[in-house]
Amino acid sequence: MPANRNALIRYKTIDNCLRNRFRKWTLDDLIDACSDALYEYEGIDKGVSRRTVQMDIQMMRSEKLGYNAPIVVVEKKYYTYEDPDYSITNIPLTEQDLNKLTEVVDILRQFKGFAHFQELSGMVQRLEDKIYTSKAKTNAIIHLDKNESLRGLQYLEPIYQAILQKESLKLSYQSFRRRAPDTFVFWAYMLKEYRNRWYILGTKEGNNNLMNLALDRLEGVERSANSYKEYEGPDLSNYFDPVIGVTVNEGQAPETVRLFVTHSMAPYLITKPLHHSQKVMDRSSQGVTLQLKVQRNFELEKEILSLSPFVKVLEPDGLRRKIYQRLRHGLDYYESDLSAEQLPKVIRRFAGKGYAHHKLFLLKEVEEIKKRILHHFQKQGRHTGNKSRTIPHLLGAVPDLLDLFLNDNLAELLAHLLPDTELLAAHYSEEPEGGITDWQVDHLSFPSLGNALPEQTVLVRLFLYNDNHRKRPFLAVPGSQHEGQREEGMSPAEIQKRAQSIEAQAGDIFLSHPLLITRSPKARAGRKAGVVYLVFGSGT
């Protein structure tokens, strides 16, 4: 192996060490690092002499290679870069480098017209741009999309060399689902880039299935003493053909996916297809219908979601439902958001009317609450059909609901209304079928509290079903909490005239003063309109 290549490995190793500001580097440390790098990349096990590393440092400091590295010694012992942002990888190209690159471009340009070298076209243009801007000292004409903060790129070279030289690797890998990294032997077969993120395809010791690991989740890469395991499956060059992205479900056949694309978005997707299998199946004044033959995976869903509201899934039905659910849950985050602008409006409504209505719970939170309540009824063996079901002391029966009730939105709202508040009571009720209930003062719905409610009290209804489960909407009389406007002080006609309807949806809360007059409609036949009632107060 030419000595100049070994020198380049040492220069790069010293550069990596001196850029690491989290530890101090003595000359002996640099010698050990260079020795390890030469053994890892070239199999040289005789180490590096002290004089060799000293000469390397002097060479990096000099102008001979164009580095002019600002290497200094601190405390008469430790080597570092005086400029913390310096690296030999950031130095400009020399005139000799530019001349060599020009020769390379001239050679590559000759192959641009050949079918087997079509992929070189973009490479040649980027090289030409780099040479021109370096010589002319002007801004780049071609801008490449890159992510400077992407982790794991330092492992590209050792992994590439391991694939090239058929060597086993020992990886330390932490997936997003694990709290700590796993360490295992890995046989790498291919590197894959997708959207500026790199992946390594291979097999893990003890598992013959192909795995696709993201380089930015790697915590460490080193050579393993285990023998290399050759890949014996189908041609990997076609491995990613049936998918968009990098998630391949082995054994799953590609599906026919049909998308309707609006007229405004159609030219974009026709000129930049989502997948090589994409075909235009139909055109109209409204848009086009595209067909793809792909496996269903996360990247496909992500592409479709990123194009909303310009794209609609026509088939398959399973994908259509999945996209609808994702869009619905995405919208749910905005609808249930209690922003800094909305919070004072809710508080003003409550102070003026005696109540406020707002969506504070996500649908997935509502579904979890319903699931736990249903589980309680199932444990009790209470299958009561269409009859009303209640849980008077809800938290005593289902204590793990407390954290779900006090989500961030409700906790923030209560903190502004009632500082130092606490939950005094909670119960669940499914409004029975039939006619409309009578008008009532809100606190009378909680007989366990009696009439002696704390002076500062807020009642919260959390609706678990939409209003289409009711015959009529929920009603409230604004201002009826004030003295002289209670039920006994107002005529039925006046109550009916002043009443306002509240069309509640799942996840909505109705925040009310304990003396407010309200009326709850009963549910439609065969349906149960479940409501959680919460009482918050000072507790004194």
Kinemage of the C-alpha trace (Angstrom):
@kinemage 1
@onewidth
@group {chain A} dominant
@subgroup {mainchain}
@vectorlist {calphas} color= white
{ca met a 1} P 0.000 0.000 0.000
{ca pro a 2} L 1.494 3.415 -0.947
{ca ala a 3} L 2.837 5.321 2.031
{ca asn a 4} L 0.912 8.462 1.056
{ca arg a 5} L -2.403 6.692 1.697
{ca asn a 6} L -1.247 5.676 5.170
{ca ala a 7} L -0.272 9.292 5.779
{ca leu a 8} L -3.733 10.488 4.718
{ca ile a 9} L -5.310 8.058 7.183
{ca arg a 10} L -3.087 9.454 9.947
{ca tyr a 11} L -3.882 13.085 8.994
{ca lys a 12} L -7.599 12.371 9.047
{ca thr a 13} L -7.317 10.552 12.394
{ca ile a 14} L -5.369 13.402 13.994
{ca asp a 15} L -7.920 15.855 12.601
{ca asn a 16} L -10.823 13.874 14.105
{ca cys a 17} L -9.064 13.760 17.475
{ca leu a 18} L -8.265 17.476 17.614
{ca arg a 19} L -11.829 18.383 16.597
{ca asn a 20} L -13.129 16.434 19.627
{ca arg a 21} L -13.123 19.135 22.320
{ca phe a 22} L -14.601 16.837 24.959
{ca arg a 23} L -11.240 15.328 25.861
{ca lys a 24} L -7.589 16.324 25.936
{ca trp a 25} L -5.099 14.737 23.549
{ca thr a 26} L -1.492 14.024 24.446
{ca leu a 27} L 1.031 12.930 21.836
{ca asp a 28} L 0.734 9.347 23.120
{ca asp a 29} L -3.046 9.523 22.665
{ca leu a 30} L -2.610 10.615 19.049
{ca ile a 31} L -0.091 7.822 18.435
{ca asp a 32} L -2.543 5.235 19.789
{ca ala a 33} L -5.387 6.643 17.679
{ca cys a 34} L -3.303 6.563 14.485
{ca ser a 35} L -2.133 3.003 15.214
{ca asp a 36} L -5.739 1.867 15.729
{ca ala a 37} L -6.889 3.561 12.499
{ca leu a 38} L -4.141 1.949 10.392
{ca tyr a 39} L -4.970 -1.456 11.845
{ca glu a 40} L -8.701 -0.947 11.216
{ca tyr a 41} L -8.415 0.316 7.632
{ca glu a 42} L -5.239 -1.333 6.343
{ca gly a 43} L -4.578 -4.236 8.720
{ca ile a 44} L -1.187 -2.750 9.745
{ca asp a 45} L -0.478 -3.986 13.254
{ca lys a 46} L 3.061 -2.723 13.845
{ca gly a 47} L 1.830 0.627 15.160
{ca val a 48} L 3.102 4.132 14.484
{ca ser a 49} L 6.311 5.647 15.798
{ca arg a 50} L 6.458 8.776 17.900
{ca arg a 51} L 8.562 10.556 15.300
{ca thr a 52} L 6.064 9.718 12.519
{ca val a 53} L 3.180 11.409 14.343
{ca gln a 54} L 5.359 14.390 15.220
{ca met a 55} L 6.259 14.769 11.533
{ca asp a 56} L 2.603 14.427 10.603
{ca ile a 57} L 1.699 17.300 12.942
{ca gln a 58} L 4.426 19.469 11.405
{ca met a 59} L 3.206 18.594 7.898
{ca met a 60} L -0.376 19.537 8.844
{ca arg a 61} L 0.865 22.848 10.251
{ca ser a 62} L 2.791 23.680 7.070
{ca glu a 63} L 1.627 24.981 3.686
{ca lys a 64} L 2.932 21.975 1.743
{ca leu a 65} L -0.458 20.264 1.680
{ca gly a 66} L -2.420 23.494 1.991
{ca tyr a 67} L -3.638 22.606 5.483
{ca asn a 68} L -2.009 25.402 7.562
{ca ala a 69} L -3.583 23.645 10.546
{ca pro a 70} L -3.646 25.867 13.696
{ca ile a 71} L -2.362 23.078 15.977
{ca val a 72} L -1.240 24.376 19.381
{ca val a 73} L -0.002 22.781 22.598
{ca val a 74} L -1.741 23.823 25.816
{ca glu a 75} L -0.447 23.223 29.344
{ca lys a 76} L 2.783 22.071 27.648
{ca lys a 77} L 1.168 18.708 27.097
{ca tyr a 78} L -2.132 18.640 25.193
{ca tyr a 79} L -2.650 19.134 21.441
{ca thr a 80} L -5.678 20.955 20.083
{ca tyr a 81} L -6.862 23.303 17.338
{ca glu a 82} L -6.638 26.960 18.262
{ca asp a 83} L -9.683 27.531 16.056
{ca pro a 84} L -12.436 25.162 17.329
{ca asp a 85} L -14.178 25.248 13.920
{ca tyr a 86} L -11.082 24.243 11.929
{ca ser a 87} L -10.814 20.943 10.068
{ca ile a 88} L -8.574 19.797 7.240
{ca thr a 89} L -11.757 18.683 5.467
{ca asn a 90} L -12.831 22.331 5.172
{ca ile a 91} L -9.744 23.671 3.385
{ca pro a 92} L -10.197 25.071 -0.131
{ca leu a 93} L -9.044 23.143 -3.189
{ca thr a 94} L -5.503 23.889 -4.389
{ca glu a 95} L -4.662 24.793 -7.968
{ca gln a 96} L -3.222 21.322 -8.449
{ca asp a 97} L -6.451 19.775 -7.110
{ca leu a 98} L -8.534 21.873 -9.491
{ca asn a 99} L -6.384 20.874 -12.468
{ca lys a 100} L -6.772 17.187 -11.613
{ca leu a 101} L -10.520 17.555 -11.211
{ca thr a 102} L -10.723 19.312 -14.569
{ca glu a 103} L -9.027 16.321 -16.191
{ca val a 104} L -11.512 13.974 -14.480
{ca val a 105} L -14.465 16.044 -15.698
{ca asp a 106} L -13.137 16.000 -19.265
{ca ile a 107} L -12.995 12.201 -19.144
{ca leu a 108} L -16.440 11.780 -17.561
{ca arg a 109} L -18.037 14.200 -20.020
{ca gln a 110} L -17.214 11.805 -22.848
{ca phe a 111} L -19.490 9.148 -21.332
{ca lys a 112} L -22.535 11.356 -20.696
{ca gly a 113} L -24.315 10.201 -23.844
{ca phe a 114} L -24.054 6.472 -23.122
{ca ala a 115} L -27.020 4.679 -21.555
{ca his a 116} L -24.900 2.899 -18.928
{ca phe a 117} L -23.489 6.216 -17.727
{ca gln a 118} L -26.671 8.304 -17.474
{ca glu a 119} L -26.256 8.574 -13.706
{ca leu a 120} L -22.965 10.424 -14.269
{ca ser a 121} L -24.756 13.450 -15.740
{ca gly a 122} L -25.566 15.120 -12.441
{ca met a 123} L -22.156 14.212 -11.016
{ca val a 124} L -20.326 15.872 -13.915
{ca gln a 125} L -22.387 19.050 -13.573
{ca arg a 126} L -21.703 19.247 -9.845
{ca leu a 127} L -17.969 18.749 -10.384
{ca glu a 128} L -17.913 21.397 -13.083
{ca asp a 129} L -19.735 23.797 -10.785
{ca lys a 130} L -17.305 23.113 -7.928
{ca ile a 131} L -14.255 23.691 -10.148
{ca tyr a 132} L -15.665 26.859 -11.712
{ca thr a 133} L -16.695 28.466 -8.408
{ca ser a 134} L -13.354 27.573 -6.802
{ca lys a 135} L -11.319 29.072 -9.651
{ca ala a 136} L -13.524 32.125 -10.128
{ca lys a 137} L -14.055 32.570 -6.370
{ca thr a 138} L -17.771 33.122 -6.923
{ca asn a 139} L -20.982 31.724 -5.485
{ca ala a 140} L -22.036 28.202 -6.437
{ca ile a 141} L -24.451 27.854 -9.332
{ca ile a 142} L -25.617 24.393 -8.205
{ca his a 143} L -26.884 24.061 -4.646
{ca leu a 144} L -26.946 20.578 -3.122
{ca asp a 145} L -29.454 19.734 -0.407
{ca lys a 146} L -27.587 18.514 2.660
{ca asn a 147} L -28.068 18.188 6.378
{ca glu a 148} L -24.975 19.363 8.225
{ca ser a 149} L -26.304 18.224 11.613
{ca leu a 150} L -27.103 14.658 10.530
{ca arg a 151} L -25.554 12.102 12.875
{ca gly a 152} L -23.760 8.919 11.869
{ca leu a 153} L -22.024 10.129 8.696
{ca gln a 154} L -18.639 9.347 10.258
{ca tyr a 155} L -19.553 5.656 10.025
{ca leu a 156} L -20.047 5.689 6.250
{ca glu a 157} L -16.385 5.029 5.456
{ca pro a 158} L -15.786 2.124 7.902
{ca ile a 159} L -19.065 0.471 6.861
{ca tyr a 160} L -18.241 0.923 3.183
{ca gln a 161} L -14.814 -0.627 3.726
{ca ala a 162} L -16.356 -3.531 5.674
{ca ile a 163} L -18.694 -4.286 2.749
{ca leu a 164} L -15.853 -3.945 0.254
{ca gln a 165} L -13.450 -6.141 2.215
{ca lys a 166} L -16.152 -8.547 3.479
{ca glu a 167} L -15.518 -7.966 7.171
{ca ser a 168} L -17.859 -8.413 10.108
{ca leu a 169} L -18.910 -5.406 12.180
{ca lys a 170} L -19.800 -4.932 15.812
{ca leu a 171} L -22.531 -2.318 16.041
{ca ser a 172} L -23.947 -0.391 18.970
{ca tyr a 173} L -27.440 0.592 17.839
{ca gln a 174} L -30.300 2.323 19.617
{ca ser a 175} L -33.652 2.356 17.880
{ca phe a 176} L -36.275 4.979 18.694
{ca arg a 177} L -38.185 2.362 20.683
{ca arg a 178} L -35.312 1.355 22.973
{ca arg a 179} L -34.067 3.226 26.016
{ca ala a 180} L -30.530 1.871 25.700
{ca pro a 181} L -28.414 0.749 22.736
{ca asp a 182} L -27.993 -2.912 21.750
{ca thr a 183} L -24.599 -4.304 20.753
{ca phe a 184} L -24.416 -7.105 18.199
{ca val a 185} L -22.419 -8.571 15.314
{ca phe a 186} L -23.651 -7.381 11.931
{ca trp a 187} L -22.860 -8.339 8.336
{ca ala a 188} L -23.351 -5.351 6.037
{ca tyr a 189} L -24.263 -5.813 2.359
{ca met a 190} L -25.430 -2.424 1.094
{ca leu a 191} L -25.555 1.274 1.950
{ca lys a 192} L -28.748 3.136 1.009
{ca glu a 193} L -29.420 6.891 0.936
{ca tyr a 194} L -32.947 8.302 1.100
{ca arg a 195} L -33.823 11.950 1.640
{ca asn a 196} L -30.340 12.824 2.971
{ca arg a 197} L -30.500 10.000 5.514
{ca trp a 198} L -28.260 6.926 5.246
{ca tyr a 199} L -29.156 3.302 6.000
{ca ile a 200} L -27.203 0.055 6.205
{ca leu a 201} L -28.766 -3.158 4.918
{ca gly a 202} L -27.531 -6.461 6.311
{ca thr a 203} L -28.146 -9.312 8.744
{ca lys a 204} L -27.664 -9.606 12.468
{ca glu a 205} L -26.015 -12.530 14.223
{ca gly a 206} L -28.713 -15.017 15.189
{ca asn a 207} L -31.238 -13.603 12.709
{ca asn a 208} L -31.218 -14.440 8.998
{ca asn a 209} L -33.732 -11.734 8.064
{ca leu a 210} L -32.441 -8.618 6.342
{ca met a 211} L -32.402 -5.556 8.558
{ca asn a 212} L -32.324 -1.905 7.536
{ca leu a 213} L -30.615 0.268 10.154
{ca ala a 214} L -30.380 4.076 10.135
{ca leu a 215} L -26.839 5.378 10.516
{ca asp a 216} L -28.019 8.246 12.720
{ca arg a 217} L -29.097 5.706 15.357
{ca leu a 218} L -25.644 4.132 15.545
{ca glu a 219} L -23.710 4.744 18.757
{ca gly a 220} L -20.543 2.926 17.680
{ca val a 221} L -19.013 0.849 14.882
{ca glu a 222} L -15.951 -1.382 15.101
{ca arg a 223} L -14.550 -4.411 13.360
{ca ser a 224} L -15.550 -7.812 14.686
{ca ala a 225} L -13.387 -10.913 14.916
{ca asn a 226} L -16.313 -13.027 13.670
{ca ser a 227} L -16.044 -14.476 10.189
{ca tyr a 228} L -18.004 -12.725 7.453
{ca lys a 229} L -21.348 -14.219 6.421
{ca glu a 230} L -22.035 -13.939 2.694
{ca tyr a 231} L -25.502 -12.891 1.525
{ca glu a 232} L -27.202 -15.747 -0.344
{ca gly a 233} L -30.619 -14.272 -1.136
{ca pro a 234} L -32.048 -12.583 -4.239
{ca asp a 235} L -30.197 -9.793 -6.011
{ca leu a 236} L -30.032 -6.832 -3.627
{ca ser a 237} L -29.821 -4.346 -6.479
{ca asn a 238} L -33.608 -4.786 -6.862
{ca tyr a 239} L -34.368 -4.991 -3.139
{ca phe a 240} L -35.912 -1.511 -2.850
{ca asp a 241} L -37.740 -1.590 -6.208
{ca pro a 242} L -41.242 -2.365 -4.835
{ca val a 243} L -41.266 0.481 -2.275
{ca ile a 244} L -41.121 4.199 -1.836
{ca gly a 245} L -38.384 4.879 0.683
{ca val a 246} L -36.489 2.220 2.630
{ca thr a 247} L -39.087 0.142 4.509
{ca val a 248} L -39.404 -3.220 2.743
{ca asn a 249} L -41.812 -5.881 4.031
{ca glu a 250} L -40.310 -9.118 2.773
{ca gly a 251} L -42.876 -11.546 1.403
{ca gln a 252} L -45.495 -8.818 0.929
{ca ala a 253} L -46.652 -8.423 -2.671
{ca pro a 254} L -46.917 -4.894 -4.103
{ca glu a 255} L -50.464 -3.493 -4.201
{ca thr a 256} L -52.218 -1.397 -6.809
{ca val a 257} L -52.567 2.099 -5.378
{ca arg a 258} L -54.784 4.575 -7.212
{ca leu a 259} L -54.605 8.272 -6.378
{ca phe a 260} L -56.712 11.182 -7.542
{ca val a 261} L -54.550 14.302 -7.921
{ca thr a 262} L -56.042 17.767 -8.312
{ca his a 263} L -55.400 19.757 -11.460
{ca ser a 264} L -53.013 22.166 -9.691
{ca met a 265} L -50.783 19.383 -8.335
{ca ala a 266} L -50.952 16.992 -11.308
{ca pro a 267} L -48.087 18.538 -13.368
{ca tyr a 268} L -45.750 18.290 -10.369
{ca leu a 269} L -46.402 14.579 -9.777
{ca ile a 270} L -46.377 13.720 -13.477
{ca thr a 271} L -42.940 15.310 -13.987
{ca lys a 272} L -41.625 14.011 -10.635
{ca pro a 273} L -43.245 10.570 -10.116
{ca leu a 274} L -43.686 9.156 -6.629
{ca his a 275} L -42.402 5.775 -7.862
{ca his a 276} L -40.991 4.277 -11.049
{ca ser a 277} L -44.210 2.220 -11.484
{ca gln a 278} L -46.401 5.332 -11.625
{ca lys a 279} L -48.792 5.607 -14.592
{ca val a 280} L -51.454 8.126 -15.593
{ca met a 281} L -54.735 6.204 -15.842
{ca asp a 282} L -57.264 8.977 -16.438
{ca arg a 283} L -57.444 12.725 -17.032
{ca ser a 284} L -60.290 15.156 -16.440
{ca ser a 285} L -60.825 18.877 -15.981
{ca gln a 286} L -60.579 18.325 -12.221
{ca gly a 287} L -57.312 16.378 -12.205
{ca val a 288} L -55.706 13.052 -13.009
{ca thr a 289} L -55.828 9.512 -11.657
{ca leu a 290} L -52.429 7.942 -11.014
{ca gln a 291} L -51.681 4.279 -10.430
{ca leu a 292} L -48.686 2.850 -8.574
{ca lys a 293} L -47.626 -0.722 -7.888
{ca val a 294} L -45.960 -0.571 -4.482
{ca gln a 295} L -45.863 -2.122 -1.051
{ca arg a 296} L -47.788 -0.205 1.571
{ca asn a 297} L -45.329 1.323 4.051
{ca phe a 298} L -44.717 4.375 6.224
{ca glu a 299} L -42.949 6.320 3.480
{ca leu a 300} L -45.885 5.861 1.085
{ca glu a 301} L -48.295 7.194 3.700
{ca lys a 302} L -45.936 10.068 4.458
{ca glu a 303} L -45.754 11.051 0.777
{ca ile a 304} L -49.546 11.035 0.437
{ca leu a 305} L -50.038 13.007 3.657
{ca ser a 306} L -47.459 15.593 2.578
{ca leu a 307} L -49.529 16.254 -0.570
{ca ser a 308} L -52.822 16.893 1.238
{ca pro a 309} L -55.209 18.420 0.286
{ca phe a 310} L -54.231 17.887 -3.338
{ca val a 311} L -54.295 14.068 -3.317
{ca lys a 312} L -57.046 11.584 -2.445
{ca val a 313} L -56.592 7.821 -2.141
{ca leu a 314} L -59.089 5.955 -4.313
{ca glu a 315} L -57.884 2.437 -3.492
{ca pro a 316} L -57.099 0.186 -1.731
{ca asp a 317} L -59.743 0.760 0.945
{ca gly a 318} L -57.351 -0.078 3.794
{ca leu a 319} L -54.910 2.651 2.761
{ca arg a 320} L -57.778 5.072 2.169
{ca arg a 321} L -59.043 4.540 5.751
{ca lys a 322} L -55.536 4.825 7.193
{ca ile a 323} L -54.881 8.160 5.479
{ca tyr a 324} L -58.274 9.463 6.621
{ca gln a 325} L -57.488 8.481 10.234
{ca arg a 326} L -54.096 10.153 10.118
{ca leu a 327} L -55.568 13.353 8.683
{ca arg a 328} L -58.351 13.298 11.275
{ca his a 329} L -55.918 12.886 14.144
{ca gly a 330} L -53.661 15.582 12.702
{ca leu a 331} L -56.593 18.011 12.568
{ca asp a 332} L -57.531 16.937 16.091
{ca tyr a 333} L -54.267 18.389 17.445
{ca tyr a 334} L -55.231 21.824 16.109
{ca glu a 335} L -58.878 21.647 17.162
{ca ser a 336} L -58.004 20.669 20.746
{ca asp a 337} L -55.215 23.230 21.068
{ca leu a 338} L -55.613 25.808 23.845
{ca ser a 339} L -53.389 28.543 22.465
{ca ala a 340} L -52.279 31.680 24.272
{ca glu a 341} L -54.811 33.602 22.167
{ca gln a 342} L -57.735 31.272 22.959
{ca leu a 343} L -57.134 30.913 26.705
{ca pro a 344} L -58.254 34.455 27.732
{ca lys a 345} L -61.326 34.154 25.467
{ca val a 346} L -62.427 30.972 27.252
{ca ile a 347} L -61.879 32.630 30.638
{ca arg a 348} L -63.912 35.716 29.592
{ca arg a 349} L -66.786 33.549 28.344
{ca phe a 350} L -66.847 31.666 31.623
{ca ala a 351} L -66.849 34.884 33.661
{ca gly a 352} L -69.623 36.471 31.581
{ca lys a 353} L -71.971 33.581 30.822
{ca gly a 354} L -71.187 31.270 33.692
{ca tyr a 355} L -69.975 28.649 31.239
{ca ala a 356} L -67.511 28.066 28.417
{ca his a 357} L -67.403 25.388 25.755
{ca his a 358} L -64.115 24.319 24.120
{ca lys a 359} L -62.379 21.226 22.742
{ca leu a 360} L -59.556 20.245 25.120
{ca phe a 361} L -59.156 16.485 24.637
{ca leu a 362} L -57.700 14.580 21.700
{ca leu a 363} L -59.820 11.834 20.177
{ca lys a 364} L -57.206 9.268 21.137
{ca glu a 365} L -57.485 10.467 24.759
{ca val a 366} L -61.262 10.124 24.577
{ca glu a 367} L -60.965 6.615 23.149
{ca glu a 368} L -58.622 5.596 25.965
{ca ile a 369} L -61.028 6.959 28.603
{ca lys a 370} L -63.943 5.088 27.008
{ca lys a 371} L -61.911 1.893 26.818
{ca arg a 372} L -61.055 1.981 30.524
{ca ile a 373} L -64.647 2.731 31.530
{ca leu a 374} L -65.937 -0.103 29.330
{ca his a 375} L -63.344 -2.435 30.858
{ca his a 376} L -64.706 -1.555 34.313
{ca phe a 377} L -68.263 -2.454 33.269
{ca gln a 378} L -67.056 -5.704 31.734
{ca lys a 379} L -65.284 -6.649 34.965
{ca gln a 380} L -68.449 -5.914 36.881
{ca gly a 381} L -70.435 -8.037 34.453
{ca arg a 382} L -72.918 -5.259 33.914
{ca his a 383} L -74.216 -5.693 30.390
{ca thr a 384} L -77.343 -3.593 30.746
{ca gly a 385} L -78.223 -3.197 27.080
{ca asn a 386} L -79.795 0.176 26.371
{ca lys a 387} L -80.388 1.102 30.003
{ca ser a 388} L -78.498 3.981 31.593
{ca arg a 389} L -75.187 3.069 33.213
{ca thr a 390} L -73.420 5.194 35.803
{ca ile a 391} L -70.286 5.104 37.960
{ca pro a 392} L -70.964 7.475 40.893
{ca his a 393} L -67.408 7.461 42.285
{ca leu a 394} L -65.469 7.170 39.064
{ca leu a 395} L -61.895 7.510 40.328
{ca gly a 396} L -62.553 5.028 43.108
{ca ala a 397} L -63.653 2.504 40.480
{ca val a 398} L -61.086 3.412 37.791
{ca pro a 399} L -58.233 5.272 39.539
{ca asp a 400} L -55.895 5.295 36.524
{ca leu a 401} L -58.222 7.770 34.771
{ca leu a 402} L -56.916 10.709 36.826
{ca asp a 403} L -53.883 11.397 34.622
{ca leu a 404} L -56.054 11.269 31.511
{ca phe a 405} L -58.552 13.760 32.945
{ca leu a 406} L -55.876 16.249 33.991
{ca asn a 407} L -54.303 16.643 30.588
{ca asp a 408} L -52.173 19.720 29.820
{ca asn a 409} L -55.039 21.736 28.335
{ca leu a 410} L -57.476 21.289 31.221
{ca ala a 411} L -54.742 21.701 33.832
{ca glu a 412} L -53.654 25.021 32.284
{ca leu a 413} L -57.209 26.331 32.080
{ca leu a 414} L -57.978 25.421 35.695
{ca ala a 415} L -54.702 26.960 36.866
{ca his a 416} L -55.892 30.325 35.523
{ca leu a 417} L -59.436 29.985 36.876
{ca leu a 418} L -58.791 28.354 40.246
{ca pro a 419} L -55.194 28.383 41.484
{ca asp a 420} L -54.426 25.536 43.909
{ca thr a 421} L -57.542 23.677 42.803
{ca glu a 422} L -58.140 19.970 43.336
{ca leu a 423} L -60.520 17.375 41.964
{ca leu a 424} L -63.335 16.945 44.503
{ca ala a 425} L -65.570 14.459 42.695
{ca ala a 426} L -65.940 12.563 39.441
{ca his a 427} L -68.658 10.392 38.033
{ca tyr a 428} L -69.690 8.910 34.724
{ca ser a 429} L -73.158 8.722 33.231
{ca glu a 430} L -74.674 7.463 30.012
{ca glu a 431} L -77.730 9.520 29.270
{ca pro a 432} L -80.717 7.184 28.788
{ca glu a 433} L -82.926 6.985 25.733
{ca gly a 434} L -86.160 8.876 25.568
{ca gly a 435} L -87.294 12.456 26.010
{ca ile a 436} L -85.657 15.559 27.347
{ca thr a 437} L -84.619 15.753 31.004
{ca asp a 438} L -85.825 18.568 33.267
{ca trp a 439} L -83.986 21.847 33.768
{ca gln a 440} L -81.645 21.625 36.740
{ca val a 441} L -79.065 23.573 38.695
{ca asp a 442} L -75.735 22.009 37.876
{ca his a 443} L -74.474 21.200 41.368
{ca leu a 444} L -77.581 19.152 42.114
{ca ser a 445} L -76.191 16.540 39.735
{ca phe a 446} L -73.666 15.674 42.465
{ca pro a 447} L -75.652 14.542 45.519
{ca ser a 448} L -72.506 13.125 47.091
{ca leu a 449} L -71.295 16.705 47.573
{ca gly a 450} L -74.544 17.942 49.033
{ca asn a 451} L -75.377 21.611 48.885
{ca ala a 452} L -72.239 22.728 50.723
{ca leu a 453} L -69.970 23.310 47.760
{ca pro a 454} L -66.792 25.370 48.185
{ca glu a 455} L -67.226 29.019 47.237
{ca gln a 456} L -64.757 28.643 44.357
{ca thr a 457} L -66.008 25.657 42.379
{ca val a 458} L -65.980 24.742 38.706
{ca leu a 459} L -67.942 21.899 37.127
{ca val a 460} L -66.577 20.215 34.006
{ca arg a 461} L -68.471 17.961 31.635
{ca leu a 462} L -66.264 15.931 29.296
{ca phe a 463} L -68.264 14.627 26.332
{ca leu a 464} L -67.190 11.193 25.107
{ca tyr a 465} L -69.591 11.030 22.138
{ca asn a 466} L -70.638 13.458 19.433
{ca asp a 467} L -73.912 15.359 19.445
{ca asn a 468} L -75.280 13.190 16.640
{ca his a 469} L -75.889 10.588 19.359
{ca arg a 470} L -78.536 12.896 20.826
{ca lys a 471} L -82.045 13.854 19.803
{ca arg a 472} L -81.431 17.496 20.670
{ca pro a 473} L -78.379 19.522 21.688
{ca phe a 474} L -77.265 20.253 25.238
{ca leu a 475} L -78.815 23.506 26.593
{ca ala a 476} L -77.602 26.137 29.071
{ca val a 477} L -78.998 29.439 30.357
{ca pro a 478} L -76.230 32.082 30.272
{ca gly a 479} L -75.950 34.238 33.407
{ca ser a 480} L -78.354 32.046 35.389
{ca gln a 481} L -75.679 31.471 38.025
{ca his a 482} L -76.166 34.999 39.398
{ca glu a 483} L -78.306 35.642 42.460
{ca gly a 484} L -81.986 36.021 41.620
{ca gln a 485} L -81.692 34.162 38.342
{ca arg a 486} L -81.777 30.616 39.643
{ca glu a 487} L -84.365 28.112 38.530
{ca glu a 488} L -86.873 29.025 41.217
{ca gly a 489} L -86.542 32.714 40.361
{ca met a 490} L -87.160 32.362 36.623
{ca ser a 491} L -90.252 31.283 34.786
{ca pro a 492} L -90.114 28.288 32.409
{ca ala a 493} L -90.859 30.619 29.519
{ca glu a 494} L -87.959 32.907 30.459
{ca ile a 495} L -85.607 29.957 30.835
{ca gln a 496} L -86.665 28.599 27.467
{ca lys a 497} L -86.232 32.001 25.817
{ca arg a 498} L -82.731 32.617 27.178
{ca ala a 499} L -81.421 29.092 26.712
{ca gln a 500} L -78.558 28.557 24.284
{ca ser a 501} L -77.709 25.268 22.602
{ca ile a 502} L -74.270 23.652 22.862
{ca glu a 503} L -73.439 21.223 20.065
{ca ala a 504} L -70.850 19.104 21.787
{ca gln a 505} L -68.386 16.800 20.061
{ca ala a 506} L -66.229 14.043 21.501
{ca gly a 507} L -63.340 15.646 23.401
{ca asp a 508} L -65.240 18.876 24.157
{ca ile a 509} L -65.562 20.150 27.698
{ca phe a 510} L -68.378 22.263 29.121
{ca leu a 511} L -67.005 24.363 31.951
{ca ser a 512} L -69.721 25.790 34.190
{ca his a 513} L -70.498 27.616 37.416
{ca pro a 514} L -72.146 25.268 39.968
{ca leu a 515} L -75.378 27.377 40.034
{ca leu a 516} L -75.838 27.458 36.265
{ca ile a 517} L -79.144 26.141 34.904
{ca thr a 518} L -78.727 23.458 32.247
{ca arg a 519} L -80.698 20.716 30.551
{ca ser a 520} L -79.259 17.497 29.109
{ca pro a 521} L -81.107 15.794 26.273
{ca lys a 522} L -81.410 12.037 26.245
{ca ala a 523} L -79.695 9.857 23.699
{ca arg a 524} L -81.072 8.484 20.441
{ca ala a 525} L -82.502 4.977 20.534
{ca gly a 526} L -79.796 2.352 20.586
{ca arg a 527} L -77.023 4.840 21.382
{ca lys a 528} L -75.340 5.912 24.594
{ca ala a 529} L -74.148 9.493 25.069
{ca gly a 530} L -71.483 9.097 27.732
{ca val a 531} L -70.399 12.107 29.800
{ca val a 532} L -67.755 12.407 32.518
{ca tyr a 533} L -68.664 14.908 35.257
{ca leu a 534} L -65.774 16.476 37.190
{ca val a 535} L -65.962 18.876 40.153
{ca phe a 536} L -62.952 21.081 40.872
{ca gly a 537} L -62.628 23.351 43.890
{ca ser a 538} L -60.426 24.592 46.692
{ca gly a 539} L -61.434 21.694 48.925
{ca thr a 540} L -62.148 23.975 51.861
